[in-house]
Amino acid sequence: MNFRARAETIAWGAQRASAAVLGVCVLVHLATILYAVRGGLTAAEILGRTRGSAALALFYGLFVVAVSIHAPLGLRTIARETFGWRGGALDLAAAAVAVFLVWFGWRAVGGLFG
């Protein structure tokens, strides 16, 4: 198997694995929202409960990592199939999206739980 085929196989696997993680993260996130809303919690009360929580920071950090893997790979596939964009420039653009998502996602996690 050549390098490009191996890289595409790894990307395919990463896309599927990150989708599985995202599925669980979204369900937990939605359940948490329902719990908070039904309990009548205000935004200030929610932030008061989450501040300093290592477990929630790790959970949402995992969420950020999964999104940062899944979304750029999906956008890369869409760009390739829709616009015929191929090669190193496409891979660089996908990597730039991943860096953007990691950077701002970690900033959000740090802001909420730091």
GIWOHU-V893208 format. One record per residue. OMEGA is omega in radians with two decimals (NA if undefined). BURIAL is I if it has 9 or more other C-alpha atoms within 8 Angstrom, else O. Layout:
BEGIN
OMEGA/BURIAL ; OMEGA/BURIAL
END
This chain:
BEGIN
-3.13/O ; -3.07/O ; -3.08/O ; 3.12/O ; 3.11/O ; 3.12/I ; 3.12/O ; 3.10/O ; 3.10/O ; 3.12/O ; 3.12/I ; 3.12/O ; 3.12/O ; 3.11/I ; -3.11/I ; 3.14/O ; 3.13/O ; 3.08/I ; 3.12/I ; 3.11/O ; 3.14/I ; 3.12/I ; 3.12/O ; -3.12/O ; -3.14/I ; 3.12/O ; 3.12/O ; 3.14/O ; 3.13/O ; 3.09/O ; 3.11/O ; 3.10/O ; 3.13/O ; 3.11/O ; -3.10/O ; -3.10/I ; 3.14/O ; 3.11/O ; 3.11/O ; -3.12/O ; 3.04/I ; 3.10/O ; 3.14/O ; 3.12/O ; 3.11/O ; 3.13/I ; 3.09/I ; 3.13/O ; -3.06/O ; -3.08/I ; 3.10/I ; -3.13/O ; 3.13/I ; -3.12/O ; 3.12/O ; 3.10/I ; 3.11/I ; 3.12/O ; -3.11/I ; 3.01/I ; 3.07/I ; 3.09/O ; 3.14/I ; -3.14/I ; -3.14/I ; 3.10/I ; -3.09/I ; 3.03/I ; -3.00/I ; -3.04/I ; -3.14/I ; 3.11/I ; 3.10/I ; 3.10/I ; 3.10/I ; 3.12/I ; 3.12/O ; -3.14/I ; -3.14/I ; -3.06/I ; -3.09/O ; -3.02/O ; -3.13/O ; -3.12/O ; -3.11/O ; 3.00/O ; -3.04/O ; -3.14/O ; 3.10/O ; 3.13/I ; 3.09/I ; 3.11/O ; 3.11/O ; 3.10/I ; 3.11/I ; 3.09/O ; 3.13/I ; 3.13/I ; 3.10/I ; -3.11/O ; 3.11/I ; -3.09/I ; -3.07/O ; 3.07/O ; 3.12/I ; 3.08/I ; 3.11/O ; 3.12/O ; 3.11/I ; 3.13/I ; -3.11/O ; -3.00/I ; -3.08/I ; NA/O
END
